[in-house]
Amino acid sequence: TITLSALSRQAEAYQLAERTLLDPLTQMKVSLNSPIFGVGTPSDLRVGLIINHGESADSLVNKDVVRIRSGPVYEQYCQHLFTEAGGEETLFVQHKLYFAYIKHLWATERRDEAMTRLSLLCNIVDLTTHYGDATLSNELRIKCWLRYGDWKLALNPPGSDLPENLATDVLVSYKRATDVAVSDNYRAFHSWALINFRLAEQLNDKDRGMSPTKPSSMIQHHVIAAVKAFVRAISVGTKRWSASVQQDLLNLLSCLFKYGELDDVSRTINEGLESIEIEAWLGVLPQLLARIHIKSPSVRSVLHPLLVRLGTKHPQAMMYPLSVLLKSPVTDRKVAAESLMNSLKAHSNALIEESLMVSSELIRVAILWLELWHEGLEDASRLYYGEGNVAGMLDVLIPLHTELEKGANSRRELDFLNSFGRDLMDAHNHITEYVRLITSSGQTIPTQGGFMSDPNQAGRSSSPNAEAEAALNQAWDLYYTVFRRINKQLPGMTTLELDQCSPALFNARNLELGVPGSYRVDGSYIKIQKFITSVQVITSKQRPRKITIRGN
């Protein structure tokens, strides 16, 4: 009946949808304004919740200040409702039909009536669940309170702050849905977590606007309540809620990264981690690794042990992203990645060595020395001739020369040295001489105006040193010759052979390391058997490679 009504409403047959719900109630001789739905209950009975209105929203989060009215009088009235309905199971059916009717009212824009009727139904269902068979009506009770809280939020203009009285109503609704007797309702804990997180953010924004001092205790209490509820929601979330659970994990991380330094927040998260399956974190691994360099001791006390646990059980999932972090230009991030990698070496040393080899060799294949110098000379030329930034030019060129001095590791690199090594070595000598002459004369290497001949240009510490300028000009004569020759060779480079550009990948066989992207949550993955010899160079501006890997 309820499904038929919903389908009729989707087909815009609103009268049919309403009649489908009301006809069964009429057949059971039940009025919509009957006391079994909370309408017309005795005024002296005051069925509903006991809420101390002197309590703040803070107290609603931390204390059990919301309770249903109970006692012999209420138990007697509940039994009267059961009798009037013809039994507890019949009453449950009537409540389900009536709840569906209320949702129909809301869907057909009769929202005020829907809110009034739902608030009365919530109180009655609370009462019948308390004194009746909880297993029968507990799910309906949770749905009623969740829907009431959702509708309250829907009445607030989108994007605006929640007024205190509305925040209190929503907190009460979701708190009732997360009654301690309920241990496995995902939606209840998800909603309770989100409202607390939202209120914490709202209060934090207000505090920041008023004063930069330490956040208030109310923010801390809302964050801790949100953390506990997110943890509970994640731990009971099923496959049906997988996308929402992913969002809960991200929100939990937001609580850690934003409020981790507040008292007890990191400790509460650490305590909750035990109840979350370690595999759940695989979906947010990029977000975890992106904050690996955070210096806050309280945040690190959660983040690093979690990554170590994840790496211990799922080392394959960590290899490629960690290899990237090891080459990060951000020193703190690189040091943190090295620390984590060293922790994993105790049980996965061979795997780590393979991942480091593969990642460094893939980079070697992705950008050959020919391309590295072509791009480097372009950047250095722009900095020198375009901006007069000699210091910036040297920052680009010197690392390239340092890499060249380490020697060749492949046939391609050896060919590059044979073709351009002499010219580049002479150019390096010239810029080394330039640096020596400038520094020995007490001048500073200019960051602007370095190519200008006017000694009064901004950024020049003194008049140009003729000998130093001559050395730099000689270097650029050589760089220009090299650049022109490289520029002629690049268009003809459409395929590469691994044995020519990366002997290590060419010889790699039957690795423990998995094919990128093949790792699954259950621990299964495809191991790399070998790399196919021919590598295609895609003829676009960035010249990416197409590498084929054969799995086991």
C-alpha positions in Angstrom: 0.0 0.0 0.0 2.7 2.4 1.0 4.8 1.6 -2.1 1.7 2.0 -4.4 1.1 5.4 -2.8 4.7 6.5 -3.5 4.5 5.3 -7.1 1.2 7.2 -7.6 2.8 10.3 -6.2 5.7 10.0 -8.6 3.2 9.7 -11.4 1.6 13.0 -10.1 -1.6 11.1 -9.2 -1.8 12.8 -5.8 -5.4 12.1 -5.0 -4.9 8.4 -5.7 -1.7 8.4 -3.6 -3.6 10.0 -0.7 -6.7 7.7 -1.0 -4.4 4.6 -1.1 -3.1 5.5 2.4 -6.4 6.7 3.9 -8.7 3.9 2.7 -7.0 1.2 4.9 -7.3 3.5 7.9 -10.9 4.2 7.2 -11.6 0.4 6.9 -10.0 0.0 10.4 -12.3 2.8 11.6 -9.4 5.1 12.6 -9.7 8.9 12.4 -6.7 11.0 11.4 -7.4 13.0 14.6 -7.4 10.0 16.9 -5.4 9.9 20.2 -3.5 6.9 18.8 -1.7 9.4 16.5 -1.2 11.9 19.4 -4.1 14.2 18.5 -6.4 15.0 21.3 -4.5 13.3 24.1 -5.6 14.3 27.6 -4.2 17.8 28.4 -3.2 16.7 32.0 -1.2 13.7 30.7 1.4 15.8 28.8 2.7 13.0 26.6 6.1 13.7 25.2 9.7 14.6 26.2 11.0 16.1 29.4 13.3 18.9 28.3 14.8 21.4 30.6 14.6 24.5 28.5 17.2 26.2 30.7 19.7 23.7 29.4 21.9 24.9 26.5 22.6 23.1 23.2 25.9 22.2 24.8 24.1 20.3 27.5 22.0 18.5 25.0 25.2 17.2 23.5 26.9 16.1 26.7 24.1 15.2 29.1 21.1 13.0 29.0 18.7 15.9 29.4 16.1 14.6 27.0 13.9 11.8 28.4 10.3 10.6 27.7 7.7 11.0 30.4 7.2 7.7 32.2 5.4 6.2 35.1 2.3 4.1 35.9 -0.1 6.7 34.4 1.8 6.6 31.1 2.0 2.8 31.0 -1.7 2.6 31.6 -2.4 5.1 28.8 -0.2 3.1 26.5 -2.1 -0.1 27.2 -5.3 1.9 26.5 -4.0 2.8 23.1 -3.1 -0.8 22.3 -6.6 -1.9 23.3 -8.3 0.9 21.3 -6.3 -0.1 18.2 -7.0 -3.8 18.5 -3.6 -4.9 19.6 0.0 -3.7 19.4 0.7 -5.1 16.0 -2.4 -3.4 14.6 -1.3 -0.1 16.2 2.1 -0.5 14.5 0.4 -0.9 11.1 -1.7 2.1 11.7 1.3 4.2 12.7 3.2 3.1 9.5 0.3 4.1 7.3 -0.1 7.4 9.2 3.6 8.2 8.9 3.4 7.5 5.1 0.4 9.9 5.0 2.4 12.6 6.8 5.2 12.2 4.3 2.6 12.6 1.6 1.4 15.9 3.2 5.0 17.2 3.1 5.5 16.1 -0.5 2.3 17.9 -1.6 3.5 21.2 0.1 1.2 21.0 3.2 4.3 21.3 5.3 2.8 23.0 8.4 0.3 20.3 8.9 2.9 17.6 8.2 5.2 19.1 10.9 2.4 19.4 13.5 1.2 15.8 12.9 4.7 14.4 12.9 5.7 16.1 16.2 2.7 14.5 17.9 3.3 11.1 16.3 7.0 11.1 17.5 5.8 11.4 21.1 3.2 8.7 20.8 5.6 6.3 19.0 8.2 7.0 21.7 5.7 6.0 24.4 4.5 2.8 22.6 8.1 1.7 22.0 9.0 2.3 25.6 6.1 0.3 27.0 5.5 -2.1 24.1 7.6 -4.4 21.9 10.6 -2.3 21.0 11.7 -4.7 18.3 8.4 -4.1 16.5 8.3 -0.3 16.5 11.9 0.9 17.2 12.7 1.3 13.5 9.6 3.4 13.0 10.5 5.5 16.0 13.9 6.3 14.6 12.5 7.1 11.2 10.0 9.6 12.8 12.6 11.4 14.8 15.1 11.5 11.8 12.4 12.8 9.5 11.3 15.5 12.0 14.9 16.7 12.4 15.4 16.6 8.6 12.3 18.7 8.0 13.3 21.2 10.7 16.6 21.7 8.9 14.8 22.0 5.5 12.8 25.0 6.8 16.0 26.9 7.5 17.1 29.0 4.4 20.0 27.2 2.6 23.5 28.4 3.5 22.3 30.4 6.6 23.3 29.7 10.2 21.0 27.7 12.4 19.2 29.9 15.0 19.7 28.6 18.6 16.0 27.4 19.0 16.1 25.5 15.7 19.5 24.0 16.5 18.1 22.8 19.9 15.0 21.2 18.2 17.2 19.4 15.6 19.6 18.2 18.3 16.7 16.8 20.4 15.3 15.0 17.3 18.6 13.4 16.3 19.5 12.6 19.9 16.2 10.7 20.3 17.1 8.8 17.1 20.4 7.7 18.5 19.0 6.3 21.7 21.4 4.1 23.6 19.2 1.1 22.9 19.9 1.5 19.2 23.3 0.2 18.1 23.1 -0.4 14.4 21.2 2.4 12.7 23.6 4.2 10.4 21.3 7.1 9.4 20.7 8.1 13.0 24.4 8.4 13.9 25.3 9.9 10.5 22.7 12.7 11.1 23.7 13.3 14.7 27.4 13.6 13.6 26.6 16.0 10.8 24.5 18.4 12.9 27.2 18.5 15.6 29.9 19.1 13.0 27.8 21.8 11.4 27.2 23.6 14.7 30.9 23.3 15.6 31.8 25.0 12.2 29.2 27.6 12.8 30.4 28.5 16.3 34.0 28.4 15.1 33.3 31.0 12.3 31.6 33.2 14.9 34.5 33.0 17.3 37.0 33.7 14.6 35.0 36.9 13.7 34.9 38.1 17.3 38.4 37.1 18.6 41.4 35.0 17.6 41.5 33.4 21.1 41.2 29.7 22.0 37.9 28.1 20.7 35.1 27.8 23.2 34.3 24.6 25.2 31.0 24.4 23.3 32.9 23.9 20.0 35.0 21.2 21.7 31.9 19.4 22.9 30.2 19.5 19.5 33.4 18.2 17.8 33.8 15.3 20.3 30.1 14.4 19.8 30.6 14.6 16.0 33.7 12.4 16.2 32.0 9.7 18.3 29.0 9.7 16.0 31.1 9.6 12.8 33.1 6.7 14.3 29.8 4.9 15.2 28.3 5.6 11.8 31.4 4.3 9.9 31.6 1.2 12.0 28.0 0.2 11.4 27.8 1.5 7.8 26.8 -1.2 5.3 27.5 -1.5 1.6 24.2 0.3 1.0 25.7 3.4 2.5 29.2 3.1 1.1 29.2 6.6 -0.6 27.9 8.2 2.6 30.4 6.3 4.8 33.2 7.7 2.6 31.9 11.2 3.3 31.8 10.4 7.0 35.5 9.4 6.9 36.4 12.7 5.2 34.4 14.6 7.8 36.1 12.7 10.6 39.5 13.7 9.0 38.3 17.3 8.9 37.6 17.1 12.6 41.1 15.8 13.2 43.0 18.3 10.9 40.9 21.3 12.0 40.2 20.6 15.7 42.8 18.0 16.5 44.6 20.3 18.9 41.5 20.8 21.1 41.5 18.9 24.4 40.4 15.3 24.1 39.6 15.5 20.3 42.7 13.5 19.1 42.3 11.1 22.1 38.6 10.5 21.2 39.5 9.8 17.6 42.3 7.4 18.6 39.9 5.5 20.9 37.4 5.3 18.1 39.8 4.0 15.5 39.8 0.6 17.1 36.1 0.1 16.0 36.7 1.1 12.4 37.9 -1.6 9.9 41.4 -0.7 8.7 40.2 -1.3 5.1 37.8 1.6 5.3 40.8 4.0 5.3 42.0 2.8 1.9 39.3 5.0 0.3 40.7 8.2 1.9 44.4 7.3 1.6 45.2 10.3 -0.6 43.8 12.6 2.0 45.7 11.0 4.8 49.0 11.2 2.9 48.4 14.8 1.8 48.6 15.8 5.5 51.5 13.6 6.4 53.8 16.6 7.1 51.5 18.2 9.7 53.7 19.1 12.7 50.9 19.2 15.4 51.9 16.5 17.9 48.2 15.7 18.7 47.3 15.2 15.0 50.5 13.2 14.3 49.7 11.0 17.2 46.6 9.8 15.3 47.8 10.1 11.7 51.2 8.4 11.7 50.2 5.2 13.8 47.1 4.9 11.5 49.3 5.0 8.3 51.7 2.5 9.8 48.8 0.2 10.6 47.5 0.6 7.1 50.9 0.0 5.6 51.5 -3.1 7.7 48.3 -4.7 6.5 48.1 -3.2 3.0 51.7 -2.3 2.0 50.9 -2.6 -1.7 48.3 0.3 -1.4 51.0 2.6 0.1 53.8 2.0 -2.4 53.0 4.3 -5.3 51.7 7.3 -3.4 54.6 7.1 -0.9 57.1 6.9 -3.8 55.6 10.2 -5.1 55.9 11.9 -1.7 59.5 10.9 -1.4 60.2 13.2 -4.4 58.1 16.1 -3.1 59.8 19.5 -3.3 58.2 20.3 0.2 61.0 19.2 2.6 58.6 18.5 5.6 56.5 16.2 3.4 59.5 14.4 2.0 61.0 13.9 5.6 57.6 12.6 6.9 57.3 10.2 3.9 60.9 8.9 4.5 60.0 8.3 8.2 56.9 6.3 7.2 58.8 4.4 4.6 61.4 3.4 7.1 58.7 2.1 9.5 57.4 -0.1 6.7 60.8 -1.5 5.8 60.7 -3.7 8.9 58.2 -6.1 7.2 58.2 -5.0 3.5 61.7 -4.2 2.6 61.9 -6.1 -0.7 58.6 -4.5 -1.8 59.8 -1.0 -0.9 63.0 -1.5 -2.8 61.0 -2.6 -5.9 58.6 0.4 -5.6 61.5 2.9 -5.3 63.2 1.3 -8.3 60.1 1.3 -10.5 59.0 4.8 -9.6 62.4 6.3 -10.2 62.8 4.4 -13.5 59.4 5.4 -14.7 60.4 9.0 -14.2 63.6 8.3 -16.1 61.5 7.0 -19.0 58.9 9.8 -18.7 61.4 12.6 -19.2 64.7 11.9 -20.9 67.7 14.1 -20.4 67.0 15.5 -23.9 63.6 16.8 -22.7 64.9 17.7 -19.3 67.5 20.1 -20.8 65.1 21.4 -23.4 62.6 22.4 -20.8 65.3 23.6 -18.4 67.0 25.8 -21.0 63.6 27.3 -22.0 62.8 28.2 -18.4 66.4 29.6 -17.7 66.3 31.7 -20.9 62.9 33.2 -19.9 64.2 34.0 -16.4 67.5 35.5 -17.7 66.5 37.3 -21.0 62.9 38.0 -20.0 63.2 39.0 -16.3 66.9 39.5 -15.8 66.7 37.0 -12.9 70.2 35.5 -12.9 69.7 33.9 -9.5 66.5 32.1 -10.8 68.3 31.1 -13.9 71.1 29.5 -11.8 68.5 27.7 -9.7 67.2 26.0 -12.8 70.6 25.2 -14.4 72.8 24.0 -11.5 70.6 21.0 -10.6 70.7 19.9 -14.2 74.5 20.1 -14.2 74.6 18.2 -10.9 72.5 15.4 -12.3 74.7 15.3 -15.4 77.8 14.9 -13.2 76.4 11.7 -11.6 76.9 9.9 -14.9 74.8 8.0 -17.3 72.5 5.1 -16.3 71.2 4.2 -19.7 72.2 4.1 -23.4 70.1 7.2 -24.1 71.9 9.1 -21.3 75.3 8.0 -22.6 74.4 9.2 -26.1 73.3 12.5 -24.6 76.7 12.9 -22.8 78.6 12.0 -26.0 76.6 14.6 -28.0 76.3 17.5 -25.6 78.5 16.7 -22.6 81.5 18.8 -23.7 79.5 21.9 -24.5 77.4 21.7 -21.3 80.5 21.1 -19.2 82.2 24.2 -20.7 79.0 26.2 -20.1 78.9 25.0 -16.5 82.5 26.2 -16.1 81.5 29.6 -17.4 78.6 30.0 -15.0 80.7 28.7 -12.1 83.3 31.4 -13.0 80.5 34.0 -13.2 79.4 33.1 -9.6 83.0 33.2 -8.4 83.6 36.7 -9.9 80.4 38.2 -8.6 80.7 36.8 -5.1 84.4 37.6 -4.8 83.7 41.3 -5.8 81.2 41.5 -2.9 78.2 41.8 -5.2 75.0 39.8 -5.0 73.7 37.7 -7.9 70.7 39.8 -9.2 67.1 38.6 -9.1 66.0 41.2 -11.6 67.6 43.5 -14.2 70.6 41.1 -14.5 70.5 41.2 -18.3 70.1 45.0 -18.4 73.1 47.1 -19.3 71.8 50.1 -17.2 73.5 50.0 -13.8 70.7 52.0 -12.2 68.2 49.2 -12.9 66.3 48.1 -9.7 67.7 45.0 -8.1 71.3 45.7 -9.1 73.6 45.9 -6.1 76.4 47.6 -8.1 77.6 48.2 -11.6 78.0 45.2 -13.8 81.3 43.2 -13.6 82.4 43.1 -17.3 84.4 39.9 -16.8 81.5 38.1 -15.1 79.1 39.3 -17.8 81.4 37.9 -20.4 81.5 34.5 -18.7 77.7 34.4 -18.6 77.5 35.4 -22.3 79.9 32.6 -23.3 77.8 30.2 -21.3 74.6 31.2 -23.1 76.3 30.9 -26.5 76.9 27.3 -25.7 73.5 26.7 -24.2 71.9 28.2 -27.3 73.8 25.8 -29.5 72.8 22.8 -27.4 69.1 24.0 -27.3 69.0 24.4 -31.1 70.4 20.9 -31.7 68.0 19.3 -29.1 65.1 21.1 -30.7 65.8 19.4 -34.0 65.9 15.9 -32.4 62.7 16.0 -30.3 60.1 15.8 -33.1 61.6 12.5 -34.4 61.3 10.9 -31.0 58.0 8.9 -31.3 59.0 5.6 -29.7 61.5 4.5 -27.1 63.0 1.1 -26.3 63.3 0.2 -22.6 66.7 -1.3 -23.0 67.9 2.0 -24.3 66.3 4.3 -21.7 65.8 2.1 -18.6 67.8 -1.1 -18.4 66.4 -1.7 -14.9 62.8 -1.8 -16.1 63.8 -3.8 -19.2 65.3 -6.5 -16.9 62.6 -6.4 -14.2 60.8 -9.8 -14.0 58.1 -11.3 -11.7 58.0 -8.4 -9.2 56.1 -8.5 -5.9 54.9 -5.0 -6.7 51.4 -4.7 -8.1 50.3 -3.2 -11.4 49.2 0.4 -10.5 45.5 0.6 -9.9 45.0 -3.2 -9.5 45.0 -3.4 -5.7 41.7 -4.3 -4.1 40.4 -3.9 -0.5 40.4 -7.7 0.0 44.2 -7.7 -0.5 44.1 -9.1 -4.1 46.2 -7.5 -6.8 47.9 -8.3 -10.1 51.7 -8.5 -9.8 54.0 -7.0 -12.4 55.5 -9.8 -14.6 57.4 -7.5 -16.9 57.4 -4.2 -18.8 56.8 -4.4 -22.6 59.9 -3.2 -24.4 58.4 -0.6 -26.7 57.2 2.7 -25.2 55.1 5.0 -27.3 55.6 8.8 -27.1 52.4 10.6 -27.5 53.0 13.7 -29.8 51.5 16.4 -27.7 53.0 19.4 -25.9 53.8 17.4 -22.7 54.9 14.3 -24.7 53.5 11.7 -22.2 54.4 8.0 -22.5 52.3 5.0 -23.1 53.9 2.1 -21.2 52.5 -1.4 -21.3 52.8 -3.7 -18.2 52.2 -7.4 -18.3 50.6 -8.8 -15.2 51.1 -12.3 -13.7 
